[in-house]
Amino acid sequence: MGDSRTDTVVPRLRILLLEDSDIDAELLQSHLDKARLAYDIDRAVDQKSFLAGIEARPDIVLADYSLPDFDGLSALEIARKQIPDTPFIFVSGVVGEEFATNALKRGAVDYVMKRNLTRLAAAVSRAVAETHERSERRLAEAALHTSEIGIRMAMTAAQLGSWRYEPRSRRLTWDARCKTLYGLRPDAEVDFDIFLRHCHADDRERMKAALDAATDPAGDGEVDQEHRTVGLDGRVRWVAVRGQAIFVNGVCTELIGVLRDITDQKRAEEEMRRANKVLEARVAQRTRERDRIWLLSKDLLAVGTFDGRLRTVNPAWTEMLGHDPKALLASSFFDLLHPDDLERGSEVIRSLQEGRVSQRFECRVKRADGGYRWISWTAVPEAGTVYAIGRDVTEEKTNTEEVASANRQLRSEIAERERVEATLRQMQRLEAVGQLTSGVAHDFNNLLTVILGNVGFVEKELKGLGIEGKTLTRLSHMRTAAQRGAKLTAQLLAFSRRQRLEPKPIDLNETVAGMRELLQSTMGGSIRIDTELKPGLWQALVDPTQIELIILNLAINARDAMEVGGSLTVETANVTLTQSPKRPEEPGPGDYVTLSVSDTGIGMTEEVLARAVEPFFTTKEVGKGSGLGLAQVYGFAKQSGGGIRIDTHVGEGTSVSVYLPRAAEQAATEEVDAGGTAIAIAEGHQKILLVDDDSAVRDVTSATLQEMGYTVVEAGSGGAALDAIDSDPDIDLLLLDYAMPGMNGGEVARQVRSKRPSLSILFVTGYADLEALTDIGEDRIVQKPFRDDELAAKVRQAIGRPWAKLDGTVAR
């Protein structure tokens, strides 16, 4: 329950009223109102509500002595425990001195009878005032105690001692700290004479005079002195004395103050004085050294302003640049700069003026004779002044430029070396691929020889049995597939430059003109074909049977690059190259006849161009290209003594130029066969020694020869062939594979020559070492896989004829 009143005169009170009677509570409040007290009442009627009111921390408690379920004494007991400083007044109708006395003994501050409520307001005001006074007194005592503790702690922390001197009685009081500072025990008795006796003899009179002056009413009453003390142990200490006199009726009654040990401070001051003397001596020495450096330095030293005016320069300006110091101090630093360095110098000075700590820069400074020297400057600002030092770097700049030029040359040489190394790596890679493909081609040719030979035998047997229909058709498909495989193998050999070429001087203009109709039918009607054939074209030294295939391959590649039609251009030209090739597929210096095929197709990216001549690399879909077209062109051009060059732009088209070697002006006359007229030998009864390490190839070749009517003796190695030659003098022809393990065909032929010089020899090979077969005529070589009619013709031609030896002479 709460109630607030107006007309506040005294501080507003918070009253807790324990009263179960509403009438009595109202009566009590009315008497408080008459006294014009400002208050709020929280009313409690039982123990529970009383405990809740106690929690609110009231300023005073008014309680009835007796309640139905609770009594005032119990309430007093609770209040004394929980709010012991809050006054408790009984307001009760119970009459009797015994009750009042008991209440006061228990801790109540007053006992007011309900029948005499006129004294209630006064009792409340007096109780609150007394409580407030006690609270203020406790706070003051606590503050004083805290202050004393703080002073003691401060004096302890500052290592201060306190003292008191009474001039009239000459009584002196020291604390333990003071006694320690004077070298005395804490329990020692002291007086003014003992104090003087422990003062240093040189400071004793001065201290006595200072204390007398402080106690003189005409003075300021203060003591502020420093003096030395001498302890019983003879130790000297410095102490600082501070004190204030207290006067009563113009007479000094006491002088109180503190002492502080300043021995360490005095020692530090003495050390500082000694250090200052040493420092002053060193500064003087450094000044002399600086002056010597300023005079003797070979570097330019200068002090100037931000506007470029030179205030001080050292003699090096005259020695290095030839300037008169007086003339320099009357001029601006900017007047000495090279015109090309003036802007840079101005920027440096501005940055220093704007607060940059230091600046480093190089510029050219004019000599007195009009020349310039390169100077490297370091400049720092300080208080509106610029301090600078400059070092002559003219020779270094000259050397740096020479080194830079050498570095540029070195970088150029390194770049060229890297380009050559990259080209070499590409050539080595292509060479490795070529060796691999040539070996693969050899094995393919052996396999295809077996396949085509057996397909032929099966076809003959089926036809002999009168079988027609799907079986023969399937065999025909097998033959066609094997022949396509033979064509791919030939392209592999072309890339690896292992195919056998018969170069002759030809006119490329005639070749291109003769192929125009074939190219048009191959390209279709959506592609326009143009030819630009150079008049006076040199003759090219190439194999005429291969050049047409090369032109056709390039045209087909161009057609496939033009998805929706376009233009195909075939050009010829004479070209003389003088520079080394930039890519491995390009030709070296020399005279060439070029054949160029250009299209308006999609072009090549750099990645595609880098791999364009690799075998089996293609950008076409699976099944739409073998990736051997450009590889075959590259192999043919390189084996012929030339190369290729590809110019391409993505989205614009590609031009492939084939460089073919220029033929000599006079074509060499064909050599006449030194062997004369072939000896006619009856066909069909001769004996042939067949040598091949592959049993399947040997079997199909033997069967083919036997069908032709020849007698065949087989050997699976070079050694077995030599044994057969020794044991059978009736052998008319040696038909041997060239590439065999152990002893190859060339080695077998040389040993046979020593045994039977007149024996005819015919080579069968799927891969030939061209250097070894250079001197063997085309009529002495049968390429695998061979056709039956081709083999028959070569055998019939070779039997009974002398054979060209591997060294070029002729045997009969």
Secondary structure as UniProt FT lines:
FT   STRAND          13..18
FT   HELIX           22..34
FT   TURN            35..36
FT   STRAND          39..44
FT   HELIX           47..55
FT   STRAND          60..63
FT   HELIX           72..82
FT   TURN            84..85
FT   STRAND          88..92
FT   HELIX           97..106
FT   STRAND          110..113
FT   HELIX           114..119
FT   HELIX           120..157
FT   TURN            158..159
FT   STRAND          160..166
FT   TURN            167..170
FT   STRAND          171..174
FT   HELIX           176..181
FT   TURN            182..183
FT   TURN            186..187
FT   HELIX           192..198
FT   TURN            201..203
FT   HELIX           204..215
FT   TURN            217..218
FT   STRAND          222..230
FT   TURN            232..233
FT   STRAND          236..248
FT   TURN            249..250
FT   STRAND          251..261
FT   HELIX           263..296
FT   STRAND          300..305
FT   TURN            306..307
FT   STRAND          309..313
FT   HELIX           317..321
FT   HELIX           325..329
FT   HELIX           333..336
FT   HELIX           339..341
FT   HELIX           342..353
FT   TURN            354..355
FT   STRAND          359..366
FT   TURN            368..369
FT   STRAND          372..382
FT   TURN            383..384
FT   STRAND          385..392
FT   HELIX           394..464
FT   TURN            465..466
FT   HELIX           470..495
FT   TURN            496..497
FT   STRAND          504..506
FT   HELIX           508..514
FT   HELIX           516..523
FT   TURN            525..526
FT   STRAND          527..532
FT   TURN            535..536
FT   STRAND          540..542
FT   HELIX           544..561
FT   TURN            563..564
FT   STRAND          566..577
FT   TURN            584..585
FT   STRAND          590..599
FT   HELIX           606..610
FT   TURN            611..613
FT   TURN            615..616
FT   TURN            622..623
FT   HELIX           629..640
FT   STRAND          643..649
FT   TURN            650..652
FT   STRAND          653..662
FT   TURN            674..675
FT   STRAND          687..691
FT   HELIX           695..707
FT   TURN            708..709
FT   STRAND          711..715
FT   HELIX           718..727
FT   TURN            729..730
FT   STRAND          733..737
FT   HELIX           745..755
FT   TURN            757..758
FT   STRAND          760..765
FT   TURN            770..775
FT   HELIX           778..780
FT   STRAND          781..783
FT   HELIX           788..798
FT   TURN            799..800
FT   TURN            806..807
//
